[in-house]
Amino acid sequence: QVQLVESGGGLVQAGGSLRLSCAASGRTFSRYAMGWFRQAPGKEREFAAATSWSGGSTYAAYYADSVKGRFTIFRDNVKNTVYLQMNSLKPEDTAVYYCAAASEGGRGSPSRYDYWGQGTQVTVSS
């Protein structure tokens, strides 16, 4: 069982930055694929970014086209935490952001994730 707790959401002006954090419980955090998804009002939950173990101490990162070049996902396996650094924020980035963990697979499909956090609200004003 893995528990995920997100933090770092808030209100920011367009062009600003936020860093989201997701703290995970469990001893095998380093082997989990971790993802960030977001859901705006009236819309489906969509993929934002993910990171998965690719061997040794290497992790691959994946991004939705809508956030590529602006968002960066990274993890600290000592702290059992995954982060989402969001720069150059736009009003269309406004959503509830969810952290998720997958024991296998992961990447961009929500159905591949086994555990979810409660979400943190990000609001970008124009």
Backbone torsions as a table, in degrees:
resi	resn	phi	psi	omega
1	GLN	NA	133.5	179.1
2	VAL	-122.5	131.1	174.7
3	GLN	-109.2	137.0	-176.0
4	LEU	-122.9	133.1	179.5
5	VAL	-129.7	115.8	179.6
6	GLU	-90.0	154.5	173.8
7	SER	-155.8	166.9	174.1
8	GLY	105.5	-4.2	178.4
9	GLY	-70.5	171.1	179.4
10	GLY	165.2	-166.6	179.9
11	LEU	-104.8	130.5	-179.0
12	VAL	-143.1	151.5	176.8
13	GLN	-79.1	155.3	176.6
14	ALA	-55.7	137.3	-176.7
15	GLY	92.5	-12.2	-179.2
16	GLY	-83.1	-174.4	-176.8
17	SER	-131.7	152.9	171.1
18	LEU	-143.9	153.0	172.4
19	ARG	-122.7	119.4	175.3
20	LEU	-92.1	145.7	176.8
21	SER	-123.9	148.7	176.4
22	CYS	-137.0	109.7	179.6
23	ALA	-92.7	130.9	-176.1
24	ALA	-116.0	144.3	171.9
25	SER	-90.3	169.2	175.5
26	GLY	107.4	152.3	-174.3
27	ARG	-88.9	-17.5	-172.6
28	THR	-110.9	32.7	-177.1
29	PHE	-54.6	-39.3	-173.4
30	SER	-61.3	-23.5	-178.3
31	ARG	-93.9	-7.4	179.6
32	TYR	-80.8	139.2	165.1
33	ALA	-75.5	137.7	-178.2
34	MET	-122.0	140.1	-178.7
35	GLY	-135.9	156.3	171.0
36	TRP	-117.8	129.4	176.7
37	PHE	-123.6	163.8	178.3
38	ARG	-143.1	153.2	-179.5
39	GLN	-140.4	117.4	176.3
40	ALA	-90.6	157.6	-179.7
41	PRO	-55.7	129.9	177.6
42	GLY	76.5	6.7	-178.4
43	LYS	-121.4	162.6	176.4
44	GLU	-72.1	155.2	173.4
45	ARG	-68.0	133.7	-177.1
46	GLU	-127.7	152.5	-179.8
47	PHE	-71.9	139.6	174.3
48	ALA	-116.1	-54.1	-176.9
49	ALA	-158.5	156.1	178.1
50	ALA	-151.9	156.3	174.7
51	THR	-137.1	137.8	-179.4
52	SER	-140.2	151.7	-178.8
53	TRP	-69.3	131.4	-179.6
54	SER	-122.1	18.5	175.6
55	GLY	114.0	142.8	-179.5
56	GLY	60.1	-124.5	177.5
57	SER	-110.9	22.9	-174.8
58	THR	-101.8	137.1	176.8
59	TYR	-126.3	135.4	175.8
60	ALA	-90.9	151.7	178.0
61	ALA	-121.9	143.9	-179.0
62	TYR	-132.1	143.9	-176.8
63	TYR	-137.2	146.3	168.4
64	ALA	-69.7	150.0	-179.7
65	ASP	-58.9	-32.5	-176.2
66	SER	-68.2	-18.7	-177.5
67	VAL	-118.3	-7.1	-176.6
68	LYS	-59.1	132.8	-178.6
69	GLY	88.3	-12.9	179.3
70	ARG	-115.4	-34.4	-178.6
71	PHE	-106.8	147.4	175.5
72	THR	-133.9	128.4	175.8
73	ILE	-102.9	135.7	176.2
74	PHE	-152.4	162.6	-173.6
75	ARG	-136.0	154.1	174.9
76	ASP	-123.4	101.9	-175.2
77	ASN	-71.7	-19.4	175.6
78	VAL	-71.6	-39.0	-179.9
79	LYS	-91.5	-0.1	-177.1
80	ASN	52.7	46.1	-175.2
81	THR	-134.5	139.9	172.7
82	VAL	-117.2	143.9	-174.7
83	TYR	-121.3	155.9	170.4
84	LEU	-131.5	106.7	176.4
85	GLN	-86.8	121.7	-176.4
86	MET	-117.2	116.5	179.0
87	ASN	-115.6	164.2	178.0
88	SER	49.4	48.8	-175.3
89	LEU	-66.6	147.2	-178.8
90	LYS	-121.7	155.7	177.5
91	PRO	-54.8	-32.5	179.4
92	GLU	-72.0	-5.6	173.2
93	ASP	-82.9	-6.4	179.6
94	THR	-61.6	124.5	-176.8
95	ALA	-178.0	169.7	165.0
96	VAL	-86.7	127.9	-178.2
97	TYR	-102.7	130.2	-177.9
98	TYR	-116.6	139.3	172.2
99	CYS	-96.9	144.4	-179.4
100	ALA	-143.0	152.7	179.9
101	ALA	-126.8	138.2	179.3
102	ALA	-126.3	131.3	178.0
103	SER	-73.6	-27.9	175.5
104	GLU	-143.1	148.5	175.2
105	GLY	77.7	-109.9	-178.3
106	GLY	88.1	-126.8	-176.5
107	ARG	60.8	-130.5	-165.9
108	GLY	-93.3	-3.6	-175.0
109	SER	-100.1	119.7	179.6
110	PRO	-56.8	-32.4	-176.0
111	SER	-67.6	-14.5	-179.9
112	ARG	-85.7	-6.9	-175.5
113	TYR	-97.3	138.5	-174.8
114	ASP	-95.0	-29.5	-174.4
115	TYR	-132.0	145.8	-177.7
116	TRP	-135.1	146.4	172.0
117	GLY	-85.5	-178.7	-175.4
118	GLN	-86.2	-13.2	177.7
119	GLY	96.6	153.8	176.0
120	THR	-138.1	136.4	-174.4
121	GLN	-82.6	132.2	171.9
122	VAL	-120.1	124.3	179.3
123	THR	-124.3	124.8	-179.4
124	VAL	-113.7	118.0	-179.1
125	SER	-91.9	148.1	-178.2
126	SER	-90.1	NA	NA
